[in-house]
Amino acid sequence: MSLWLAGVAGGCHPVGEGSEQQDRSVQIWTVGSINGLSLNGLSLNGLSLNGLSLNGLSLNGLSTSQFDLWFQTNPTLNDSVMRYVVLCAVPAGVTRTYTSALTGSTWSWTGGLGLAPDWAQGTPATLTEQRLVSACLAAHTNKFGLQIPLSVQGQGAAGTTVPTDPGELEDYPEREGCFFGNLFNNEGIYAGNNRKALNHKESTPRACALSIKKSGPPECPPIIRVDPDCSEICTQDAASGIYTSCTYNGITYPALTTRLRKQDIYTCGDGVCQVSEKCGTKNDYDNCASDCGRCP
């Protein structure tokens, strides 16, 4: 089951009735396509899950005072976090809604990948589910806060493979990275490179998994970019070619694999100053005179 997240309008998006709600900016998120196709855009700050309960993503779990207190510490950020938590954990087409007892505002999030079926049904998240949701959140994180389409491949906690559309590998031909770890118990969250390093002219708005030959592994805390490539530390499924697990620091984690479109690998000299490029005097991605001009 693949999905496509689409946003309408701007700002934070509590939904509800009454004049107070109508005055607020409303953002609606829908699921449209099939398989692991989605838009990433979770900020790096969103990878701090301190206080998020593992007791369940059922309606009962979202109505607890513990969840309410956590969410209301930073509604805008935690709304974004929950958007991706539900996307990763809950099956496609299934909605989770939360109404704050403190403010009366309501938020709604739609499922997608269904990686954590037990947690989604209201039972405490298993260790495997914690790790898969963590990997999924990391895969959907964008250093620049941009929404870039990507293909997410892997297996859920129940062993079900995220299906791949017939044309998906053709539409997303660029291998990117492997993601694994656990954000819920301080084991850390990791990304590995799954292709040859980008050359000195190339860059990507994704920025957290791919290495650039000139500058080495990117810095995307709290995501730790591991030095070995995915192929050196991960186990590959022979049939699908995806990485099902990666071993790091003596721990074997379930893993998710990502792929990108060709147009999301930028090249200095294509005439467009991209977010990952900088002004300068040469033709390097971070010193790109042809696209970004000379620095003032």
Backbone as a ProteinNet text record, in pm:
[ID]
protein_1_A
[PRIMARY]
MSLWLAGVAGGCHPVGEGSEQQDRSVQIWTVGSINGLSLNGLSLNGLSLNGLSLNGLSLNGLSTSQFDLWFQTNPTLNDSVMRYVVLCAVPAGVTRTYTSALTGSTWSWTGGLGLAPDWAQGTPATLTEQRLVSACLAAHTNKFGLQIPLSVQGQGAAGTTVPTDPGELEDYPEREGCFFGNLFNNEGIYAGNNRKALNHKESTPRACALSIKKSGPPECPPIIRVDPDCSEICTQDAASGIYTSCTYNGITYPALTTRLRKQDIYTCGDGVCQVSEKCGTKNDYDNCASDCGRCP
[TERTIARY]
82.7	0	85.2	73.2	157.2	77	141.1	63.1	131.2	48.1	97.2	33.4	114.6	62	50.4	-62.1	-80.7	-131.1	-72.8	-114.9	-192.7	-294.8	-375.5	-379.1	-360.3	-357.4	-230.7	-219.6	-94	-112	2	1.3	-31	-52.7	-90	-233.9	-276.2	-406.1	-496.6	-530.4	-639.8	-769.3	-857.9	-985.3	-1097.4	-1206.8	-1317.3	-1424.5	-1521.1	-1633.4	-1624.6	-1701.8	-1705.7	-1619.8	-1646.5	-1577.6	-1429.2	-1389.6	-1247.9	-1173	-1231.2	-1167.1	-1170.4	-1279.2	-1291.9	-1192	-1150.6	-1055.8	-914.2	-890.3	-756	-727.7	-596.9	-557.5	-573.5	-634.2	-662.7	-581.9	-518.3	-442.4	-495.5	-528.3	-588.5	-486.5	-464.8	-370.2	-445.1	-422.4	-495.3	-398.5	-447.1	-369.9	-427.7	-343.1	-394.5	-345.8	-215.6	-168.7	-141.1	-64	-46.2	102.1	134.1	269.4	344	478.5	556.7	595	514.7	544.3	487.3	570.5	521.7	608.3	565.8	642.8	710.8	841.9	910.4	909.8	930.5	928.5	932.1	952.5	964	1096.2	1092.1	1214.9	1299	1428.8	1516.8	1472.7	1414.3	1364.3	1254	1183.5	1073.6	1117.2	1248.7	1297.6	1319.9	1287.4	1290.8	1152.8	1143.1	1013.1	995.2	1071.9	1062.3	919.1	863.1	729.2	618.8	647.5	543.6	521.4	399.6	368.2	370.6	419.2	419.4	300.2	203.9	94	-8.5	-9.6	-103.6	-149.4	-171.2	-219.6	-368.7	-438.8	-584	-647.1	-776.9	-847.2	-833.8	-834.2	-817.7	-680.1	-577.9	-442.6	-423.8	-493.2	-479.7	-566.1	-647.2	-733.6	-681.8	-562.8	-508.1	-452.7	-448.4	-391.1	-242.2	-175.4	-32.5	-5.3	-84.5	-66.4	-100.5	-206.6	-248.9	-139.8	-80	26.2	146.8	183.4	296.6	267.6	151.2	119.4	116.9	60.7	42.1	170.4	279.4	406.8	454.2	418.3	454	360	237.1	137.3	180	248.1	286.6	386.2	492	591.6	532.3	458.3	406.2	295.8	226	131.9	207	322.1	404	456.7	501.2	550.3	441.1	321.5	212.7	166.9	174.9	139.7	223.3	354.5	443	439.4	417.4	402.6	283.7	170.8	50.8	71	131.9	163.4	243.1	342.8	431.5	366.6	295	248.1	113.5	23.4	-117.5	-143.9	-230.7	-259.6	-320.5	-306.6	-358.9	-509.6	-556.2	-698.5	-758.4	-680.1	-729.2	-687.4	-781.4	-756.1	-746.9	-658	-649.1	-679.5	-771.3	-814.4	-792.2	-747.1	-719.4	-782.6	-855	-912.3	-850.8	-793.4	-726.6	-828	-812.5	-896.6	-859.7	-737.9	-691.1	-743.7	-751.3	-787.7	-916.7	-959.5	-1077.7	-1050.9	-928.3	-893.6	-878.8	-903.2	-897.9	-798.6	-722.5	-628.2	-659.2	-632.8	-660.4	-544	-504.2	-392.2	-431.5	-380.1	-417.2	-301.7	-331.6	-231	-184	-77.4	-22.8	46.7	163.3	245.7	205.6	145.7	100.7	212.9	325.9	441.7	426.6	337.2	323.8	179	132.9	-8.9	-54.9	28.8	-12.6	-28.7	68.7	63.1	-57.3	-81.3	-193.2	-327.3	-334.9	-460.5	-476.7	-378.1	-395.5	-313.4	-235.1	-149.2	-12.5	65	197.2	283.4	360.9	447.5	553.4	569.2	675.6	809.5	919.3	1051.7	1071.1	1025	1036.1	956.8	838	756.5	822.6	879.6	951.9	1061.5	1135.2	1248.3	1201.9	1095.1	1045.7	987.9	910.8	856.1	969.4	1072	1187.7	1256.8	1279.1	1342	1257.7	1126.2	1034.6	1037.5	1040.7	1048.9	1179.3	1289	1417.9	1417.3	1355.4	1349.1	1268	1172.2	1087.3	1137.6	1255	1310.8	1384.9	1367.5	1435.2	1511.7	1640.4	1728.9	1685.4	1629.7	1589.8	1441.5	1369.6	1227.6	1143.1	1197.1	1124.9	1049.8	949.9	875.3	918.8	993	1047.8	989.8	929.5	876	986.1	954.7	1049.9	976	1048.6	995.6	1054.8	968	1011	982.3	1085.1	1070.7	1112.6	1045.6	1080.1	969	979	879.2	826.8	696	636.5	669.4	625.1	655.1	595.9	488.7	426.5	489.8	593.7	662.3	604.8	504.3	442.1	526.9	559.9	641.6	557.8	612.2	546.3	546.9	431.1	427	491.7	538.7	600.6	519.2	478.6	406.9	495.1	436.3	515.7	612.2	569.1	654.8	736.8	730.1	793.1	945.4	1007.6	1153.2	1202.1	1120.5	1156.6	1140.2	1035.6	1011.8	1108.3	1155.2	1247.6	1374.3	1455.2	1568.6	1691	1696.9	1817.2	1811.7	1896.2	1906.3	1959.7	1904.8	1948.5	2013.5	1932.8	1991.6	1914	1970.9	1903.7	1890.4	1779.1	1750.8	1714.7	1767.9	1741.6	1776.5	1733.2	1761.1	1637.2	1643.8	1530	1531.5	1434.4	1422.2	1355.8	1293.4	1212.5	1291.2	1409.8	1485.6	1632.4	1662.1	1796.6	1902.9	1862	1961.1	2024.7	1961.2	2013.4	1938.9	1955	1890.6	1997.1	1997.6	2110.6	2065	2154	2132.1	2260.9	2246.9	2362.5	2346.1	2457.4	2459	2435.1	2350.2	2316.2	2350.5	2449.1	2493.7	2631.4	2691.7	2821	2804.6	2910.5	2904	2876.2	2804.1	2781.7	2914.7	2929.6	3053.9	3050.7	3157.7	3171.1	3067.5	3005.2	2902.9	2763	2744.6	2610.9	2571.8	2442.1	2386.6	2240.3	2177.8	2037.6	1966.8	1840.3	1765.8	1734.7	1754.8	1734.8	1847.9	1970	2088.4	2132.3	2055.8	2096.1	2148.5	2131.8	2178.2	2294	2285.3	2387.2	2514.6	2628.9	2757.8	2795.3	2866.4	2924.2	3074.3	3131.9	3271.3	3362.9	3331.2	3417.1	3412.5	3293.9	3278.1	3245.9	3223.7	3199.2	3056.8	3034.5	2899.1	2838	2708.9	2643	2618.6	2597.5	2564	2415.1	2342.4	2197.7	2154.8	2211.1	2173.8	2024.5	1959.8	2018.8	2045.9	2019.1	2051.6	2203.2	2253.8	2396.7	2422.5	2505.5	2539.7	2653.7	2625.8	2726.7	2828.2	2952.7	3058.8	3045.2	3016.6	3000.3	2876.9	2886.4	2767.7	2669	2543.7	2439	2478.9	2542.2	2576.1	2672.8	2746.1	2845.7	2787.6	2675.6	2622.7	2478.9	2419.6	2278	2258.2	2147.7	2109.4	2007.5	2033.7	1949.6	1857.9	1732.2	1637.6	1668.3	1693.3	1736.9	1632.4	1505.6	1399.2	1375.2	1366.1	1329.5	1449.4	1563.1	1680.8	1681.3	1578.1	1573.8	1647.7	1691.7	1756.8	1650	1652.2	1552.8	1603.1	1735.7	1792.1	1933.4	1977.2	2113	2167.4	2294.4	2357.4	2460.6	2446.3	2537	2551	2672.4	2700.7	2650.2	2656.4	2618.3	2469.1	2387.9	2242.4	2192.5	2106.4	2046.4	1907.6	1890	1765.6	1691	1558	1485.1	1514	1519.6	1561	1460.5	1463.3	1386.9	1484.1	1450	1533.7	1460	1532.2	1468.8	1529.3	1445.6	1486.8	1434.5	1504.6	1470.1	1446.6	1384	1371.9	1504.4	1529.8	1652.7	1661.9	1548.7	1552	1581.1	1584.9	1615.3	1761.8	1843.4	1988.7	2029	2070.1	2099.5	2245.6	2269.8	2405	2436.3	2546.6	2591.8	2620.2	2557.4	2573	2444.8	2336.8	2209.8	2128.4	2183	2118	2021.6	2002	1909.8	1986.5	1976.2	2040.4	1949.8	1987.3	1905.7	1934.2	1844.2	1855.9	1982.7	2033.9	2154.4	2281.8	2270.2	2385.9	2413.6	2536.8	2576.5	2648.9	2648.3	2718.1	2868.8	2942.6	3087.1	3152	3266.9	3344.7	3377.3	3337	3373	3247.1	3264.4	3150.7	3122.2	3156.4	3121	2980.5	2914.3	2778	2772.9	2878.3	2880.6	2964.5	2994.3	3073.6	3039.8	2909.9	2853.5	2823	2919.6	2902.3	2800.3	2798.2	2711.2	2563.4	2527.2	2386.7	2349.5	2437.6	2404.2	2477.9	2567.7	2641.2	2752.8	2820.8	2925.5	2862.5	2927.9	2877.1	2894.2	2800.4	2810.2	2933.5
-119.8	0	123.5	195.6	311.1	435.2	541.8	660	784.7	886.4	1017.5	1119.3	1193	1295	1426.3	1490.5	1620.2	1719.8	1838.5	1939.8	2051.2	2099.7	2209.7	2319.7	2443.4	2559.2	2557.3	2650.6	2663	2669.8	2671.4	2684.1	2553.3	2559.2	2440	2405	2280.3	2242.1	2171.7	2233.9	2179.4	2193.5	2096.5	2103.6	2090.8	2159	2151.6	2250.3	2266.9	2354.1	2476.5	2577.6	2697.2	2806.8	2929.1	3044.2	3040.8	2989.1	2985.3	2898.2	2782.1	2693.7	2752.4	2817.7	2869.3	2980.3	3049.1	3157.5	3106.5	2979.7	2926.8	2874.9	2872.4	2814.1	2663.3	2605.5	2462.6	2396.4	2284.7	2208.9	2067.5	2020.8	1889.4	1798.7	1681.6	1586.6	1462.4	1423	1309.1	1204.8	1081.9	973.9	945	946.4	931.3	810	784.7	674.7	550	458.8	328.8	302	213.1	169.4	269.6	259.6	340.9	475.1	532.3	663.9	771	863.1	967.6	1090.8	1196.5	1320.2	1329	1352.7	1373.5	1521	1556.8	1697.5	1718.8	1611.2	1624.3	1692.1	1793.8	1863.6	1777	1807.5	1732.9	1747	1862	1880.1	1780.7	1735.5	1642.9	1503.5	1477	1345.4	1333.2	1436.9	1427.7	1385.7	1262.6	1206.4	1199.2	1277.9	1274.9	1301	1207	1225.7	1161.7	1116.8	1051.1	910.6	881.1	752.4	640.2	524.1	405.2	315.2	366.2	281.5	249	320.6	284.9	404.1	380.5	485.3	470.1	400.7	391	521.8	533.6	654	670.2	558.3	566.8	621	574.9	620.2	768.1	820.9	962.7	1051.5	992.9	1073	1079.9	1025.9	1028	1165.8	1196.1	1323.7	1328.8	1212.3	1207.7	1254.3	1201.8	1244.2	1392	1435.8	1575.9	1669.4	1636.5	1721	1723.7	1606.2	1602.5	1686.9	1667.4	1736.4	1887.4	1933.2	2076.3	2148.9	2075.7	2144.2	2218.6	2168.2	2234.4	2182.2	2234.2	2179.2	2179.8	2283.7	2290.6	2181	2168.1	2064	1925.1	1904.8	1771.6	1729.9	1826.3	1796.2	1734.6	1793.5	1739.5	1601.2	1584.7	1454.4	1348.6	1380.2	1282.8	1253.2	1351.4	1328.7	1214.8	1215.3	1112.7	984.7	994.8	874.4	792.5	858.7	788.6	739	819.7	777.1	647.8	640.5	524.5	403.4	424.8	313.7	257.2	341.9	305.4	271	174.7	137.2	251.4	243.3	345	358.6	482.2	509.7	513.1	476.6	477	607.8	674.9	806.9	799	878.2	894.7	1040.8	1063.5	1198.5	1221.9	1340.3	1376.6	1511.8	1520.1	1645.7	1678.9	1795.8	1835.7	1869.2	1805.9	1839.7	1976	2020.6	2149.3	2265.9	2249	2360.8	2337.7	2212.7	2182.2	2171	2197.6	2187.3	2041.1	2015.5	1879.2	1869.3	1761.9	1733.1	1595.7	1578.3	1450.5	1412	1284.6	1236	1105.5	1083.4	967.3	868.9	740	635.3	611.1	531.4	505.3	370.9	355.6	237.4	119.1	143.5	34.3	-52.9	8	-68.8	-124.7	-67.7	-107.1	-144.9	-261.6	-297.2	-308.6	-362.9	-375.9	-239.3	-153.2	-18.2	56.9	40.2	109.2	65.4	-57.8	-109.7	-82.1	-15	27.8	-43.5	-144.2	-211.8	-143.5	-161.9	-98.4	-138.8	-45.9	-73.3	-176.2	-277.8	-375.3	-310.9	-376.3	-323	-311.2	-412.1	-406.3	-289.3	-265.6	-153.5	-20.3	-8	114.1	141.9	38.1	54.7	85.8	22.9	49.9	190.1	233.3	368.8	470.7	442.7	531.7	542.8	428.2	429	505.9	488.9	558.1	708.6	751.5	894.5	952	879.6	927.3	936.8	838	838.7	956.2	1004	1115.8	1251.2	1252.6	1378.2	1450.7	1581.2	1661.5	1774.6	1779.5	1878.5	2020.7	2041.1	2174.9	2202.4	2106.1	2124.5	2121.2	2064.7	2058.6	1927	1925.7	1803.6	1749.9	1639.5	1578.6	1438.1	1403.5	1268.3	1162.8	1051.2	941.7	809.2	703.4	567.9	503.2	451.7	383.4	234.8	151.7	7.6	-63.2	-171.7	-246.9	-340.7	-391.4	-482.8	-429.5	-448.5	-408.3	-506.1	-474.1	-557.6	-697.4	-711.4	-842.6	-920	-863.4	-930.3	-903.3	-817.7	-783.9	-681.1	-710.2	-619.4	-503.7	-383.3	-267.4	-289	-299.2	-329.7	-220.1	-260.1	-167.1	-164.4	-45.8	-32.8	-79.3	-128	-173.7	-67.6	58	162.4	237.4	192.4	269.4	273.6	160.4	157.1	239.8	247.1	329.5	477.6	511.9	651.8	701	609.4	643	558.6	588.7	501.8	521	632	663.6	600.8	502.8	448.1	556.8	562.7	666.8	607.5	554.7	513.3	404.9	362.3	272	345.4	324.8	394	290.9	309.5	214.9	280.8	218.3	271.7	270.8	343	351.4	486.1	569.8	702	696.4	584.1	576	532.7	474.7	426.2	468.9	574	632.7	540.7	443	362.3	440.6	549.6	628.9	601.4	690	675.2	694	608	599.8	599.5	648.8	645	600.9	521.9	477.2	508.8	519.7	550.4	422.8	430.8	311.9	327.2	409.1	425.5	490.9	506.7	573.6	718	772.5	908.5	1007.7	1114.3	1221.4	1287.8	1334	1403.2	1547.2	1621.5	1755	1854.4	1824	1913.5	1880.7	1760.3	1710.7	1735.1	1750.4	1763.6	1721.1	1713.1	1673	1745.2	1780.4	1843.6	1746.8	1617.7	1519.8	1532.7	1524.2	1569.2	1486.6	1388.7	1318.7	1177.1	1119.4	982.2	974.9	1048.9	1039.2	1112.8	1049.9	1115.1	1195.5	1303.6	1381.3	1358.6	1313.5	1272.3	1379.8	1504.5	1614.6	1637	1628.4	1667.5	1552.2	1431.4	1316.5	1309.7	1230.4	1212.1	1343.2	1364.2	1488	1489.8	1609	1623.8	1654.1	1565.5	1579.8	1534.7	1592	1545.3	1562.7	1466.1	1351.8	1229.4	1236	1122.1	1109.1	990	962.9	894	955.3	897.9	798.2	669.3	566.5	566	532.8	532.5	419.2	295.7	189.8	215.2	178.3	183.8	75.7	90.3	-5	-148.8	-168.2	-303.5	-373.8	-297	-355.6	-397.9	-339.2	-366.9	-418.4	-429.6	-465.9	-597.7	-665.3	-789.9	-758.8	-807.6	-776.2	-892.9	-862.4	-963.3	-997.6	-1124.5	-1165.3	-1136.8	-1151.6	-1135.2	-989.3	-903.4	-763.1	-669.8	-710.6	-624.8	-520.3	-517.3	-418.1	-471.4	-379.7	-419.2	-442.3	-559.8	-593.5	-566.6	-565.7	-537	-483.8	-407.4	-354.5	-374.4	-409.5	-433	-324.7	-259.6	-150.7	-148.6	-129.4	-131	-258.8	-368.8	-497.3	-523.6	-432.3	-448.1	-462.3	-560.2	-578.3	-515	-418.8	-342.5	-377.6	-376.8	-377.2	-246	-250.3	-131.9	-98	27.2	73.9	129.1	110.3	154.1	261.9	363	472.8	488.9	541	571.7	710.4	777.9	913.4	920.7	1030.9	1061.9	1119.5	1107.2	1162.2	1312.8	1382.7	1528.4	1579.5	1489.7	1532.6	1511.9	1480.5	1489.5	1610.9	1718.1	1844	1848.1	1925.3	1940.6	2088.1	2133.6	2270.7	2287.1	2387.5	2409.7	2388.8	2349.8	2329	2457.2	2568.3	2697.9	2736.2	2649.7	2678.1	2673	2779.3	2780	2704.6	2582.9	2497.6	2524.6	2476.7	2501.6	2440.2	2337	2270.1	2327.1	2431.7	2493.9	2631.5	2679.2	2808.4	2891	3021.4	3113.3	3090.1	3143.1	3126.9	3161.4	3099.7	3130.6	3006.5	2888.1	2764.7	2689.4	2560.5	2479.3	2363.7	2383	2285.9	2316.2	2216.4	2239.2	2347.5	2357.9	2457.9	2579.6	2593.6	2706.6	2721.2	2748	2730.2	2864.6	2918.4	3048.8	3043.9	2935.2	2929.8	2931.4	2874.2	2869	2978.7	3007.4	3098	3230.6	3245.7	3370.6	3383.5	3496.7	3525.8	3572.2	3541.1	3584.6	3735.5	3804.9	3949.6	3987.2
0	0	0	-103.1	-117.4	-93.2	-57.4	-28.3	-76.1	-90.2	-133.4	-43	28.7	118.4	43.9	57	-7.1	94.4	94.4	190.7	123.4	190.4	139.8	244.2	202.8	292.4	374.9	472.7	543.8	691.5	761.8	906.6	974.3	1106.7	1180.7	1147	1181.8	1130.6	1230.2	1342.2	1420.9	1342.6	1356.6	1286	1386.3	1360.1	1454.6	1419	1508.1	1482.2	1571.8	1536.2	1619.6	1562	1605	1548.3	1576.6	1693.8	1726	1625.9	1591.3	1496.4	1356.2	1319.7	1184.5	1157.7	1262.2	1243.7	1222.5	1253.7	1244.7	1104.2	1070.2	943.3	951.2	849.5	849.5	740	772.5	674	669.5	549.4	532.7	465.1	521.7	464.6	419.5	296	241.5	187.1	176.9	117.6	-19.1	-123.3	-256.2	-330.7	-340.7	-423	-341.5	-397.4	-332.4	-306.1	-218.7	-183.1	-96.8	-95.9	-4	-59.2	-146.7	-202.5	-111.7	-68.3	21.2	9.1	75.2	80.4	215.7	213.9	340.5	372.9	497.7	535.5	685.2	762.8	907.7	941	1027.5	1064.6	1155.9	1164.1	1253.4	1398.2	1433.4	1569.9	1603.3	1500.5	1521.6	1561.6	1557.9	1596.7	1746.7	1821.4	1967.2	2015.7	2065.4	2102.8	2253.5	2327.5	2473.2	2517.9	2592.6	2647.7	2567.8	2443.4	2363.9	2417.9	2456.9	2518.6	2416	2459.4	2375	2404	2482.3	2528.7	2421.4	2312.1	2206.3	2125.6	1996.3	1906.2	1880	1968.2	1954.9	2000.4	1979.5	2024.7	2175.6	2249.3	2394	2430.4	2357.9	2386.9	2362	2262.4	2228.9	2317.5	2401.5	2488.5	2631.7	2656.2	2791.4	2825.1	2953	2997.5	2967.4	2969.3	2939.2	2796.7	2701.1	2562.1	2546.5	2610	2600.3	2650.2	2762.7	2818.1	2725.7	2670.2	2577.2	2453.6	2394.3	2269.5	2288.9	2398.9	2419.7	2459.4	2483.5	2508.5	2384.1	2266.1	2140.4	2031.9	2025.4	1932.9	1786.4	1742.7	1601.4	1566.2	1646.7	1621.5	1640.4	1748.1	1777.5	1681.2	1622.7	1515	1397.6	1362.5	1254.5	1289.8	1414	1458.8	1446.2	1495.4	1492.3	1349.8	1262.9	1122.4	1065.6	1098	1044.6	1127.1	1258.7	1340.9	1292	1270.8	1223.7	1081.3	995.7	859.5	860.4	947.3	950.9	1017.1	1127.3	1210.1	1168.6	1123.3	1104.1	956.9	928.2	789.5	708.5	577.8	487	501.2	498.9	503.7	642	743.5	881.5	947.6	1011.5	1069.6	1221.4	1276.6	1421.3	1453.6	1547.6	1583.4	1732	1764.2	1903.4	1932.8	2043.7	2091.2	2226.3	2236.3	2359.9	2468.5	2584.9	2699.5	2755.5	2724.4	2775.4	2693.5	2560.4	2473.1	2395	2381.5	2301.8	2153.1	2109.1	1967	1926	1797.9	1745.7	1630.9	1629.1	1521.1	1464.4	1335.7	1271	1180.5	1186	1105.2	1037.6	916.8	836.5	824.8	838.6	830.1	688.3	676.9	544.9	532.7	595.9	575	662.6	778	863.8	917.2	953.3	998	1139.1	1219.3	1360.1	1391.2	1347	1362.2	1507.3	1595.6	1735.9	1800.9	1781.4	1838.5	1783.2	1653.3	1589.1	1646.8	1694.9	1748.9	1897.4	1957.5	2095.3	2199.7	2160.4	2257.5	2259.2	2366.1	2371.3	2252.5	2202.1	2087.7	2124.8	2040.8	2061.5	2027.3	2065	2034.4	1883.7	1810	1663.8	1607.7	1660.4	1613.3	1646.7	1765.6	1800.6	1698.1	1664.9	1572.9	1431	1386.3	1251.3	1238.5	1337.1	1332.9	1340.5	1420.1	1428	1292.7	1227.2	1095.1	994.9	1003.9	913	935.5	1061.3	1090.8	1036.9	1056.3	1005.7	853.5	787.6	641.5	589.1	668.3	626.2	676	735.3	784.9	673.5	668.6	567.7	635.1	609.8	672.1	641.6	522.2	479.3	504.2	560.7	586.5	461.1	351.8	224.8	212	126.7	98.2	-37.5	-34.5	-154.5	-168.1	-282.3	-298.8	-285.9	-223.6	-213.1	-207.5	-237.3	-226.9	-102.6	-15.9	106	90.7	111.2	94.7	223.2	254.8	374.4	414.6	536.8	591	722.9	747.4	872.8	983.9	1105.1	1221.1	1208.4	1131.9	1112.2	996.6	934.9	825.7	688.7	681.3	552.9	478.9	355	274.7	222.7	232.7	172	20.9	-43.7	-186.9	-270.8	-386.7	-480.6	-609.2	-651.6	-778.1	-893.7	-1003	-1117.3	-1169.8	-1172.2	-1227	-1123.9	-999.1	-891.3	-903.2	-932.3	-942	-1060.3	-1164	-1279.8	-1248.7	-1175.6	-1140.4	-1032.6	-949.4	-840.2	-856.2	-958.2	-991.2	-902.4	-830.1	-753.2	-614	-590.7	-455.8	-362	-241.9	-148.7	-24.6	67.7	194.2	265.5	377.7	470.8	603.9	671.7	797.6	903.7	1024.8	1133.2	1266.6	1376.1	1509.4	1596.5	1708.3	1799.7	1870.6	1839	1900.4	2037.1	2070	2191.3	2314.8	2295.7	2411.5	2409.6	2333.8	2331.4	2271.9	2188.7	2117.7	2003.6	1963.3	1852.8	1724.2	1627.5	1497	1390.5	1287.8	1196.6	1050.4	964.6	820.3	753.3	647.8	571.5	424.6	354.2	211.8	131.6	28.5	-49.9	-197.5	-228.7	-367.3	-364.7	-480.3	-483.3	-437.4	-380.2	-328.3	-441.3	-408.3	-505.1	-538.3	-663	-697.8	-647.6	-671.5	-612.2	-664.6	-778.1	-832.4	-780.6	-730.9	-698.7	-553.2	-531.9	-397.1	-403.1	-288.1	-282.7	-169.4	-187.6	-78.8	34.8	12.2	119.1	221.8	177.9	252.5	371.9	419.9	542.6	521.2	404.3	383	284.3	175.3	71.8	111.1	82.6	104.5	-18.9	3.4	-105.6	-101.1	-212.6	-215.1	-158.3	-186.1	-142.9	7.7	66.8	207.2	301.1	246.8	332.4	382.1	488.2	541.5	588.3	564.8	606.7	757.1	810.1	950.9	963	1028.3	1044.3	1183.3	1288.7	1422.3	1446.9	1515.2	1585.8	1499.9	1367.8	1282.3	1273.4	1301.3	1291.5	1158.7	1077.7	947.5	968.4	951	975.2	861.9	893.2	792.6	691.7	735.7	635.3	548.9	421.8	337.1	381.2	336.5	374.7	341.8	227.4	183.1	277.1	357.4	446.8	580.9	621.8	755.7	753.9	636.5	627.8	554.2	586	520.3	412	292.4	176.7	143.3	115.7	70.6	-74.5	-102	-235.3	-341.9	-307.4	-406.6	-442.3	-340.5	-364.4	-373.5	-317.2	-317.3	-207.8	-123.5	-16.4	106.1	190.2	314.7	421.6	481.3	583	723.8	742.3	874	858.9	959	963	1104	1114.7	1244.4	1271.6	1386.5	1422.9	1574.5	1621.9	1766.1	1832.9	1760.1	1815.6	1820.1	1768	1769	1625.3	1602.3	1470.3	1468.9	1380	1370.8	1242.1	1243.2	1116	1044.2	912.6	836.7	728.2	687	571.4	468.3	341.1	230.2	152.1	104.7	31.1	-107.9	-198	-335.2	-372.1	-464	-505	-655.2	-697.7	-839.8	-890.1	-1019.4	-1076.7	-1057.1	-1068.1	-1060.2	-919.8	-821.2	-685.3	-648.9	-750.7	-738.7	-821.3	-754.8	-822.8	-869.2	-975	-1027.8	-1046.5	-989.9	-1013.4	-1162.2	-1223.4	-1365.7	-1443.2	-1372	-1442.4	-1454.3	-1402.7	-1418.4	-1308.9	-1209.5	-1099.5	-968.1	-888.8	-757.3	-660	-628.3	-543.3	-395.6	-309.8	-166.3	-109.1	-172.7	-124.6	-185.7	-269	-333.2	-273.5	-294.7	-239.7	-345.5	-323.3	-413.2	-403.5	-501.2	-497.5	-629.3	-654.7	-775.2	-858	-812.2	-880.8	-925.3	-951.6	-996.4	-901.2	-773.3	-670.5	-619.4	-562.6	-513.6	-406.5	-325.7	-218.4	-253.9	-383.6	-433.3	-581.4	-607.3	-741.4	-807.2	-878.3	-942.3	-1055.3	-1131.8	-1249.5	-1212.9	-1099.6	-1058.8	-960.5	-867.1	-756.7	-762.8	-859.9	-872.8	-770.1	-778	-680.7	-550.5	-442.1	-312.5	-299	-234.6	-217.7	-136.6
[MASK]
++++++++++++++++++++++++++++++++++++++++++++++++++++++++++++++++++++++++++++++++++++++++++++++++++++++++++++++++++++++++++++++++++++++++++++++++++++++++++++++++++++++++++++++++++++++++++++++++++++++++++++++++++++++++++++++++++++++++++++++++++++++++++++++++++++++++++++++++++++++++++++++++++++++++

